[in-house]
Structure formats: C-alpha cells, structure tokens
Amino acid sequence: MLTNQQTNERLMKLNHTLQQIYYAAINKNKSLGEITDEIDTSFRTEDGEIVVFISVANAYSRALVGMGKNSDSKVALEYAYKQYKSNKPANFKPISVKIDVVTDMRPAKSSQKKVNLEKDTVLYKRGEDGISIGPNFDAAFLPEEVEAYRMIVDQKIKPENIFNAYEKHSLLSKNSLVKRLLTSQSLELYKFQTQSYYIDEEGFTPLYRGHRMYSDLSKQDLRNAVALTKNNYFKNVVNTKGKFIYSYLPQENRNRGGYNILRHAGTTYSMLETYELMPDEHLLNASKRAINYLLKKAKELEINGQKVQVIIEKDQAKLGGNALAVVALAKYTQVTKDKQYLPIMQSMATWMRELQDDNGRFAFHKQKYSTGEATDFVSHYYPGEAILALVRLYQIDGNEQWLDVAENEANFLITIRDKEATSETIAHDHWLLYGLNELYRERPKDIYINHAFFISRAIMQTQILEDNGEPEWKGAFDTHRKPLSTPVACRSEGLSAAYKLAVDHGYDEEAKQIKQALHESIKFQLQMQLRPETTMYLENKKLCLGAVHHGLTNYELRNDYTQHNISSFIAYHNILSQDSK
C-alpha cells in the first residue's frame, strides 16, 4: 500500500505528464516531446503492450481520438498523439484533452469468441465498458463513445452506429477494418475498461466512469456549476417562441417531444434564480420569452361569481400550474422590480383562494376547463406549491388575505392530512418545506417549524452515507432502486429551506445536521451535471453543457431535471456564502 507521500509524488509526476500532453495538443505541436514520467498500469496485452487513448476536444464537435500501444507507455502515448494529429482538420481548435489507459480486457461473450450481430446480446456496464473489434485495439472505442454513439442498443451491437465513430478515429481509410465491420455477420468483440484523466486550462482531474467525483465541495464549485448552466443550457433550451426543449436525448441528438407547463414554470423560476445570482441580459431575455409562452396558456374562468385567470394545458386547470406560475412571476417581479404581472398573479391567487373549503383544504387539484368539472385527482405536492406562491405574492403586494389562505392549507396539511404520518410514511415534500420556511417568517407558529423539521429528519434518515461498493451513490437518498438526480435535488431544495429556518431561529444542532446532509447530497448531484469532460463525444455540446441528466446511467435531459438541481446548487451556494460572512 502506498504512503501518502508516495501517492502525492505519483500524482505530481502524473500531473507533469498530463500537462505536457495537454500543452502539446493546445499548441498544435508535431509531437509530445520528451515525456519524463511513465503512466503506470498493470495491464498489458498478450504482446506485453500498454494501450492508451488520447481524446482531444474542441468547443463544438465530437472529440478526435488517437490510440497507441507499446511496451513503453511514453512511446504508446506518442503513437496515440500522432494518430490524432494525422486526423486533425486544419481549423480544429483544441480546448481539452482526455487520456485513457486500458486497465482490463475480456471477451464480450465469456462463452464464445465471436458475437453474432443478429442473434447475440451483449451485456455491458454503461459508462465503464469500451468495445474493441478484435484483441489488438485496431478498432476500439472508449466507454463514453459506446454511449455517445449508441453502439449497443437493447444489448445488441449496432455496426452502423460504430461506423459513425470511425472518422474520429482515423479509421475510414482502413479498408479491411471498414469491411469487417459493415459486412460481417459476426465480430470478434472484446470489452475493456480504462483509467481516465481529463486535462484543461485548470489542470487535471481523474474521472470515474467518465465524470469527476467530488471529495469535497466549495462555494466556487457551486458557482462554477451554475455559471456553466447559465452560459449554455439555459440560453439554448428556450426557443424564439419561449418554449423549452422539454426532453432531449443527447446520444441521439433528438427531442423526445411531450410537454408539461408546470415544469415550464418551474424551470423559468430556476432561470430567474440564476439571473438573481449572476445577472445576464441574455438569460433574462430567455426567461422573458418563457414567461410570455407561459402566459399565453392563461385563460379566463369564473369561480364563485368571480372572473379569474388560470393556466390551462390540455383542457386542464391545475392548482400546481397556477401556483408555479405565480412562483415564477413573483421571482421575476422581485429581481427586476417590474410589477407588470402583479394583476395576473393576484387573479391566479384568487382562483386558489376560492378553491378552499371549510376545512381550509383546496377542494380539488384539477379541473376540466371546457366543462368546469372538478376531477378526483390529488397531488401531494400542489398544496406546498400553492402555499409558497401565496406567501411570495404577499411579500410583493402586502395583502394579508394570501397569508390567510396559505395558513388555512398549511393547518389542514399538518393537523389533518399528515396527522398520523411517521418518519417512514411522511412525504419528502420539498415544496411544502419551501412554503413553511416562507410562511413561518410571516406567521411564526410552532407547528410550521416543527413540521418542517419533522420532514427534514425523515429525509435525512434515508441518506446513503457509506460507499457499499457503489461510490457514486454516496450522498443520495435511498428512495429508488438506483438513485436519480432529481429526487435527490428536490430533497436538497427542501433541506435548504429547512436549514434557513433552523439557522435563522436558533436551532443550531438541527442546522448542523442539515448542512452535513446537504454537503453530501449536492456532491452526489454534481456527478450528473454535463461538463466539458462529459460532453466530449456528443454532438450538441452547447445545449448539453450545464444540463443535469436523469440518473448515473440514464442520460435523458428533461428541463425539470436541471431546474431542481440548479435551484439546489444556488440554495447551497447561498448557504455557504452566508455562513462565511
């Protein structure tokens, strides 16, 4: 086992080698020059060779990849670099480099050498297994490329998708390799794994399954994460009409379709939170387009003799739709001081007020617009959204009736709906935590803060704090078979609201525990933010950068995934900023 001093010495040597490779690529040198230090690996091919890959990325297109092998790692790296150089277009402007050193190789099918392309299935670990056609790595593709080019779909090898990567590997001129791929009914296929290092102007970062891991977390890390989203995803995800690209599959460069106006409103809110932290006119203009699109969904409705505005989607008026519209518009009003939307916010809030019954409960959560018929649908989260919306509106216009309506619903939720709830059964309701944080500041009643801490403790008791063989899972919450980015982000949002209550009102121990939980959950989430190293092999980098994908091995980009993650990053950034004062 290496001592700390030996580990540090090895990292210093590795850093020197990687920086030398990076500077050679950035400066478009003909060769790497004299590499002074070896890259260690215990893996050798049957011929005793080390296998390395050098991927070089620019700002827009898929990365170029060179492969090299030799018994000497320095020579192998030089071969890989020369292969990249031979394939580099004249106008290609490198910005970053990734080095992969092969650490393991095995047949794709343990029971047979060849894979029948029509009949056989191939099991592989997403983000971990690369594939090589033949044992010599003459046509070999990195784990991230297998995903980015969709080389394996439904456990079936897709030769036409593999062929799409040939150009980036300088393989189109290798007629025998092209013919073998496109005409064979079966291929001798191998899986391999690598140790990866990413290098850019900020230095080098070891990668795990293609992404960085966070051993610790700083305010600057969070600021950088938000800025990445602001400058890329948020500015490219809203079209000229104000509509979001709702669900995007980056490997296919394809929009999945579908839409949800609640998530539209929520993402608009997150964009405005980002603008509040980092003012940017381009971002504000995108937010305004999104608001205009949202308000085109507003229609007039009569309830209890009063004409009100409601957000309509697919002939449905939803409590959550009106609530999140008010939340977004209130944030716009707060950060711009522009009160043009105050009348429509008040109209939407009036509809919510008129929904309440004698128990203080919103009598229904969804209504068919064309007939006025209420449905039996009940959302666990709409009431919390409504409480937040009503308090935020009060903070703008000072009308106490909105607080009364919010209190009525909060009292119903706590004393009736959740009366028998336990820490195992209480919903991890981030919107209610948002709402209770705001409501308690205006109407400080113990039941609000106590319920907020009850929910936050229930969330924290499900947190995964041990590696348990899955280092990526640490910090997530044990609520799904495999942890996903957005359920964790929502809980982080809720915990951030509970933390504010705790720290502002003297609950020091509660605040300490919540902050510790937040630190770990945010580190988990950051693994799924698409950064330059995780977009190297994708086509539409400007859209993808800064977005947060669905899960560790599910790369769908839906707008609310990024919404909730960015809102939680901003919340924790603000906590760290406040605590450092």
C-alpha positions in Angstrom: 0.0 0.0 0.0 1.3 3.4 -1.0 2.1 6.0 1.7 0.6 9.5 1.4 4.0 10.8 0.4 4.3 8.2 -2.4 0.8 8.9 -3.6 1.5 12.6 -3.7 4.7 12.0 -5.6 3.0 9.8 -8.1 0.2 12.4 -8.6 2.9 15.1 -9.2 4.6 13.0 -11.8 1.3 12.2 -13.4 0.3 15.9 -13.4 3.5 16.8 -15.2 3.0 14.2 -17.9 -0.6 15.1 -18.5 0.1 18.8 -18.6 2.8 18.1 -21.2 0.3 16.2 -23.4 -2.3 19.0 -23.0 0.2 21.7 -24.0 1.3 19.8 -27.0 -2.3 19.4 -28.2 -3.3 23.0 -27.4 -0.2 24.4 -29.1 -0.6 22.0 -32.0 2.9 20.6 -31.6 4.1 17.9 -34.0 4.9 15.6 -31.2 4.6 15.3 -27.4 8.3 15.9 -27.0 10.4 14.2 -24.3 7.9 12.8 -21.7 9.8 12.4 -18.5 7.5 10.2 -16.5 5.7 6.9 -17.1 2.0 6.4 -16.8 1.6 3.3 -14.6 -0.7 0.5 -15.5 -0.7 -3.2 -14.6 -2.5 -4.2 -17.8 -0.6 -5.5 -20.8 -1.9 -7.1 -24.0 -0.7 -10.6 -24.8 2.2 -9.0 -26.6 3.1 -7.1 -23.5 1.9 -3.7 -24.7 0.3 -0.8 -22.8 -2.7 0.6 -24.6 -3.6 4.3 -24.3 -6.1 6.7 -25.9 -5.8 10.4 -26.3 -9.1 12.3 -26.9 -8.9 15.9 -28.0 -12.0 18.1 -27.9 -13.0 21.5 -29.3 -16.0 23.6 -28.4 -18.4 22.2 -30.9 -17.8 18.8 -32.5 -17.2 15.3 -31.2 -13.7 14.6 -29.9 -11.0 13.2 -32.1 -9.4 10.1 -30.7 -6.0 8.5 -31.2 -4.9 5.1 -29.9 -1.3 4.0 -29.2 0.2 0.8 -27.8 3.8 -0.2 -26.9 5.7 -1.8 -24.1 6.8 1.7 -23.2 4.0 4.0 -22.1 5.9 7.0 -23.4 6.1 5.6 -26.9 2.4 4.4 -26.7 1.4 8.0 -25.9 3.4 9.4 -28.7 1.8 6.9 -31.2 -1.7 7.9 -29.9 -0.8 11.6 -30.3 0.5 11.1 -33.8 -2.7 9.2 -34.8 -4.8 12.2 -33.5 -2.5 14.7 -35.4 -2.9 12.8 -38.6 -6.7 13.1 -38.4 -6.9 16.7 -37.1 -8.6 19.2 -39.5 -6.7 22.4 -40.1 -9.4 24.6 -38.4 -9.7 22.3 -35.4 -9.1 24.3 -32.2 -8.4 22.1 -29.2 -9.6 23.1 -25.7 -9.2 20.0 -23.7 -7.6 16.5 -23.6 -8.6 13.2 -22.0 -6.2 10.4 -21.5 -7.4 6.8 -21.1 -5.2 4.0 -20.0 -6.6 0.5 -20.5 -6.7 -1.4 -17.2 -8.7 -4.6 -18.2 -9.8 -6.5 -21.2 -12.1 -9.6 -21.7 -14.2 -11.2 -24.4 -17.6 -9.6 -24.8 -19.2 -13.1 -24.5 -17.4 -15.3 -22.0 -18.7 -18.4 -23.6 -17.6 -17.6 -27.2 -15.1 -15.6 -29.1 -17.4 -14.1 -31.7 -20.7 -12.2 -31.3 -23.5 -12.9 -33.9 -24.8 -9.5 -34.7 -28.3 -10.7 -35.3 -28.8 -13.2 -32.6 -26.5 -12.5 -29.7 -26.9 -10.0 -26.9 -24.1 -8.3 -25.2 -24.2 -7.3 -21.5 -22.1 -4.3 -20.6 -21.7 -1.7 -17.9 -22.8 1.7 -19.1 -20.0 4.2 -18.9 -17.5 1.6 -17.8 -17.0 -0.8 -20.8 -15.5 0.2 -24.1 -15.5 -2.2 -27.0 -12.8 -3.4 -29.3 -13.3 -5.3 -32.6 -10.6 -7.9 -32.2 -8.0 -8.2 -29.5 -5.5 -5.8 -31.0 -7.4 -2.5 -30.4 -7.2 -1.6 -34.1 -10.8 -0.5 -33.9 -11.5 0.2 -30.3 -13.9 2.7 -28.7 -14.0 4.2 -25.3 -16.8 3.6 -22.8 -18.2 7.2 -23.3 -18.1 6.6 -27.1 -20.1 3.4 -26.7 -22.8 5.6 -25.1 -22.5 8.7 -27.2 -22.7 6.9 -30.5 -25.2 4.3 -29.2 -23.0 1.4 -30.3 -25.0 -1.0 -28.1 -28.8 -0.6 -28.1 -31.1 -3.0 -26.2 -28.0 -5.2 -25.7 -27.5 -5.5 -29.5 -24.4 -4.4 -31.3 -25.1 -1.7 -33.9 -22.4 -1.8 -36.6 -23.8 1.3 -38.4 -23.5 3.3 -35.2 -20.0 2.1 -34.6 -19.1 3.2 -38.1 -20.2 6.7 -37.2 -17.2 6.9 -34.9 -14.6 5.7 -37.5 -14.0 9.2 -38.8 -13.0 10.5 -35.4 -10.5 7.6 -35.0 -8.9 8.0 -38.5 -10.3 4.6 -39.5 -12.1 5.4 -42.7 -9.0 4.8 -44.8 -8.5 1.3 -43.2 -10.5 -0.7 -45.8 -10.1 -4.0 -44.0 -11.5 -2.6 -40.8 -14.4 -0.9 -42.5 -15.2 -4.1 -44.5 -15.0 -6.3 -41.4 -17.5 -4.0 -39.5 -20.0 -3.5 -42.3 -20.1 -6.9 -44.0 -19.5 -9.4 -41.2 -22.4 -11.4 -39.7 -20.3 -11.9 -36.5 -17.5 -10.0 -34.9 -14.7 -11.0 -32.5 -15.6 -8.5 -29.8 -13.9 -7.5 -26.6 -14.9 -5.3 -23.7 -12.3 -3.2 -21.9 -12.1 -0.7 -19.1 -9.8 2.3 -18.6 -8.5 4.8 -16.0 -9.3 8.3 -17.3 -7.8 11.7 -16.8 -9.2 15.0 -18.1 -6.9 18.0 -18.6 -7.9 21.6 -19.5 -6.6 25.0 -18.6 -7.5 24.5 -15.0 -5.4 21.3 -14.6 -6.1 17.6 -14.5 -8.9 15.7 -12.9 -9.2 11.9 -12.5 -12.5 10.6 -13.8 -14.7 7.8 -12.6 -17.0 6.3 -15.3 -16.2 9.4 -17.4 -17.2 12.0 -14.8 -15.5 13.8 -11.9 -16.1 12.8 -8.3 -16.2 15.4 -5.5 -14.3 14.6 -2.4 -15.2 18.0 -1.1 -17.2 21.0 -2.2 -16.7 24.7 -2.2 -18.8 27.8 -2.8 -16.8 28.3 -6.0 -17.6 24.8 -7.2 -21.2 25.6 -7.0 -20.8 29.0 -8.6 -19.0 27.4 -11.5 -21.7 24.7 -11.9 -24.4 27.4 -12.0 -22.4 29.5 -14.5 -22.0 26.5 -16.8 -25.7 26.1 -16.9 -26.4 29.8 -17.3 -24.0 30.2 -20.2 -25.1 27.1 -22.1 -28.2 25.0 -21.4 -30.4 27.8 -20.1 -29.5 30.0 -23.1 -30.1 27.3 -25.7 -33.1 25.4 -24.3 -35.7 28.1 -24.8 -36.7 28.7 -28.5 -37.7 32.0 -30.0 -41.3 31.5 -29.0 -40.4 30.8 -25.4 -41.0 27.1 -25.4 -38.5 24.8 -23.8 -36.8 21.8 -25.4 -38.7 19.6 -22.9 -36.9 16.2 -23.2 -33.7 15.8 -25.1 -31.7 12.6 -25.7 -28.1 13.7 -26.2 -26.8 10.5 -27.7 -29.4 10.6 -30.4 -29.3 14.4 -30.7 -33.1 14.2 -30.6 -36.0 15.8 -28.9 -38.4 13.3 -27.4 -41.4 15.5 -27.5 -44.1 15.9 -24.9 -44.6 18.9 -22.7 -45.6 19.9 -19.1 -46.5 23.5 -18.3 -45.8 23.1 -14.6 -42.2 22.1 -15.4 -42.1 25.0 -17.8 -43.0 27.4 -15.0 -40.6 25.7 -12.6 -37.7 25.9 -15.0 -38.4 29.6 -15.6 -38.2 30.1 -11.9 -34.9 28.4 -11.7 -33.6 30.6 -14.6 -34.7 33.7 -12.7 -32.9 32.4 -9.5 -29.8 32.0 -11.7 -30.2 35.6 -13.0 -30.6 36.8 -9.4 -27.2 35.2 -8.6 -25.5 36.1 -11.9 -27.2 38.9 -13.8 -27.1 38.3 -17.5 -29.3 40.1 -20.1 -29.3 37.1 -22.5 -30.5 34.9 -19.7 -33.1 37.4 -18.6 -34.4 37.7 -22.3 -34.7 33.9 -22.4 -36.7 34.0 -19.1 -38.9 36.7 -20.6 -39.6 34.6 -23.6 -40.5 31.7 -21.3 -42.9 33.9 -19.3 -44.6 35.1 -22.5 -45.2 31.5 -23.5 -46.5 30.6 -20.1 -49.0 33.5 -20.0 -50.3 32.5 -23.4 -51.7 29.5 -21.6 -53.7 31.7 -19.2 -57.4 31.8 -19.8 -60.4 33.4 -18.0 -62.5 31.2 -15.7 -65.4 32.1 -13.4 -65.5 30.7 -9.9 -68.0 31.6 -7.2 -69.0 34.6 -9.3 -65.5 35.9 -9.8 -63.6 36.0 -13.0 -60.1 34.8 -12.6 -57.1 33.7 -14.7 -55.9 30.1 -14.8 -53.1 28.3 -16.6 -54.6 25.8 -19.0 -52.9 22.8 -20.6 -54.7 20.1 -22.5 -58.1 21.5 -21.2 -57.0 21.2 -17.6 -56.6 23.8 -14.9 -54.3 22.6 -12.2 -53.6 24.0 -8.7 -49.9 23.4 -9.3 -50.0 25.1 -12.6 -51.3 28.3 -11.2 -49.1 28.1 -8.1 -45.8 27.6 -10.1 -46.8 30.4 -12.5 -47.2 32.7 -9.5 -43.9 31.5 -8.1 -42.1 32.3 -11.4 -43.8 35.6 -11.8 -43.1 36.6 -8.2 -39.4 35.8 -8.7 -39.4 37.9 -11.9 -41.0 40.8 -10.0 -38.6 40.5 -7.1 -35.4 40.5 -9.2 -36.4 43.1 -11.8 -38.7 45.4 -9.7 -41.1 45.2 -12.7 -44.6 44.8 -11.4 -46.4 44.4 -14.7 -47.5 40.9 -13.8 -49.0 41.7 -10.4 -52.6 41.8 -11.6 -52.4 38.4 -13.2 -50.7 36.9 -10.1 -53.5 38.3 -7.9 -56.1 36.8 -10.3 -54.4 33.4 -10.2 -54.2 33.5 -6.4 -57.9 34.4 -6.2 -58.7 31.2 -8.0 -56.7 29.3 -5.4 -58.4 31.2 -2.6 -61.8 30.3 -4.0 -60.9 26.6 -4.1 -60.7 26.3 -0.4 -63.4 24.5 1.5 -64.5 24.9 5.2 -61.5 22.7 6.3 -59.1 25.1 4.7 -58.2 22.5 2.1 -58.1 23.1 -1.6 -61.3 21.3 -2.6 -59.8 20.0 -5.8 -56.5 20.0 -7.6 -57.5 19.7 -11.2 -60.5 21.0 -13.2 -61.6 20.4 -16.8 -61.6 23.9 -18.3 -64.2 23.3 -21.0 -66.9 21.9 -18.7 -65.8 23.3 -15.3 -65.9 19.7 -13.9 -63.6 19.0 -11.0 -61.6 15.7 -11.1 -60.7 13.3 -8.3 -57.0 13.8 -9.0 -55.0 14.7 -5.9 -51.3 15.8 -5.9 -49.3 15.6 -2.8 -47.1 18.5 -4.0 -49.6 21.0 -5.3 -50.6 22.3 -1.9 -47.0 23.1 -0.9 -46.5 24.9 -4.3 -49.6 26.9 -3.6 -48.5 27.9 -0.1 -45.2 29.1 -1.4 -46.9 31.0 -4.2 -49.3 32.8 -1.9 -46.6 33.8 0.6 -44.4 35.1 -2.2 -47.3 37.1 -3.6 -48.0 38.6 -0.1 -44.3 39.6 0.0 -44.9 41.7 -3.1 -48.4 43.3 -2.5 -48.7 43.0 1.3 -52.3 41.6 1.1 -52.8 39.6 4.3 -55.6 37.5 2.6 -52.9 35.5 0.8 -51.3 34.6 4.1 -54.7 33.6 5.5 -55.2 31.2 2.5 -51.7 29.8 2.9 -52.3 29.3 6.6 -55.6 27.5 6.1 -53.9 25.0 3.8 -50.8 24.6 6.0 -53.0 23.9 9.0 -55.0 21.3 7.1 -51.9 19.5 5.9 -50.3 19.4 9.3 -53.2 18.7 11.6 -55.4 16.5 9.3 -53.6 15.1 6.2 -50.3 14.4 7.9 -51.6 13.9 11.4 -50.9 10.1 11.5 -47.7 10.3 9.4 -44.5 8.8 10.7 -40.9 9.4 9.7 -41.2 6.4 7.4 -44.5 7.5 5.7 -44.3 11.3 5.6 -43.8 12.6 2.0 -40.4 14.2 1.4 -42.3 17.3 0.2 -39.7 19.9 -0.9 -42.4 22.4 -2.0 -44.0 22.3 1.4 -40.6 22.9 3.0 -40.2 25.9 0.8 -43.7 27.1 1.8 -43.3 26.5 5.5 -40.0 28.4 5.5 -41.6 31.4 4.0 -44.9 31.1 6.0 -43.2 30.8 9.3 -41.4 34.1 8.8 -44.7 35.9 8.3 -46.8 33.9 10.8 -44.4 32.3 13.2 -46.3 29.3 14.7 -44.6 26.4 16.2 -46.5 23.8 14.2 -44.9 25.1 11.0 -41.3 24.9 12.1 -41.9 21.6 13.9 -43.4 20.1 10.8 -40.6 21.4 8.6 -38.0 19.7 10.9 -40.1 16.5 11.0 -40.0 16.3 7.2 -36.3 17.2 7.1 -35.4 14.5 9.6 -37.4 12.0 7.6 -35.4 12.9 4.5 -32.0 12.7 6.3 -32.6 9.3 7.8 -32.8 7.8 4.2 -29.4 9.3 3.1 -26.8 6.9 1.9 -23.5 7.7 3.7 -21.5 4.6 3.0 -19.9 3.6 -0.3 -21.2 0.0 -0.1 -19.4 -0.9 -3.2 -21.1 1.9 -5.1 -19.0 5.1 -4.6 -21.2 7.1 -6.9 -24.3 6.6 -4.6 -22.9 8.2 -1.5 -25.0 11.3 -0.6 -28.1 10.1 -2.4 -31.3 9.1 -0.6 -32.5 5.5 -0.5 -35.8 6.2 -2.2 -35.3 4.5 -5.6 -33.8 1.2 -6.7 -31.0 3.3 -8.2 -30.6 6.9 -7.1 -31.6 9.5 -9.6 -30.5 13.2 -9.8 -33.9 15.0 -9.5 -35.4 13.1 -6.5 -32.2 13.9 -4.6 -32.2 17.5 -5.9 -35.7 18.0 -4.6 -34.8 16.8 -1.2 -31.7 19.1 -1.3 -34.0 22.0 -2.1 -36.3 21.1 0.8 -33.4 20.7 3.2 -32.0 24.1 2.2 -35.3 25.7 3.1 -35.3 23.8 6.5 -31.7 24.9 7.1 -32.7 28.5 6.7 -35.4 28.1 9.3 -33.0 26.3 11.7 -30.1 28.8 11.3 -32.3 31.9 11.4 -34.2 30.9 14.5 -31.5 29.4 16.8 -31.9 25.7 16.1 -28.1 25.1 15.9 -27.9 21.4 16.1 -30.7 21.0 13.5 -28.8 23.4 11.2 -25.6 21.5 11.6 -27.1 18.1 10.7 -29.0 19.5 7.7 -25.9 21.2 6.4 -23.9 18.0 6.6 -26.6 16.1 4.7 -26.7 18.9 2.1 -23.0 18.8 1.6 -23.2 15.1 0.7 -26.3 15.2 -1.4 -25.1 18.1 -3.6 -21.8 16.2 -4.2 -23.9 13.3 -5.5 -25.9 15.5 -7.8 -22.9 17.2 -9.3 -21.8 13.9 -10.8 -24.7 14.2 -13.3 -24.1 17.7 -14.5 -22.8 17.6 -18.0 -19.4 19.3 -18.1 -16.8 19.6 -20.8 -15.3 16.2 -20.0 -18.7 14.5 -20.2 -19.8 16.2 -23.4 -16.5 15.5 -25.4 -18.1 12.9 -27.6 -21.6 14.5 -28.0 -22.9 16.4 -31.0 -24.8 19.3 -29.5 -22.4 20.5 -26.8 -23.8 24.0 -26.2 -27.3 22.6 -25.4 -25.9 19.8 -23.2 -23.3 21.8 -21.2 -24.6 22.5 -17.7 -27.7 20.4 -18.0 -28.2 17.6 -15.4 -29.2 14.2 -16.7 -31.7 11.8 -15.2 -29.5 9.2 -13.5 -26.0 7.9 -13.3 -26.6 5.7 -16.4 -29.7 7.5 -17.8 -28.7 10.5 -19.9 -32.1 12.0 -20.7 -32.2 15.8 -20.3 -35.6 17.0 -19.2 -36.0 20.6 -18.3 -37.1 19.9 -14.7 -34.0 17.8 -14.0 -31.8 20.8 -14.5 -34.4 23.1 -12.8 -34.3 21.3 -9.5 -30.6 20.6 -9.5 -29.7 24.2 -10.3 -32.1 25.5 -7.7 -30.5 23.3 -5.1 -27.0 24.4 -6.1 -28.0 28.0 -5.8 -29.6 27.4 -2.4 -26.5 25.6 -1.0 -24.2 28.3 -2.6 -26.2 30.9 -0.7 -25.9 28.9 2.5 -22.1 28.7 2.2 -21.9 32.4 1.3 -24.0 33.4 4.3 -22.0 31.1 6.7 -18.7 32.6 5.5 -19.7 36.1 6.5 
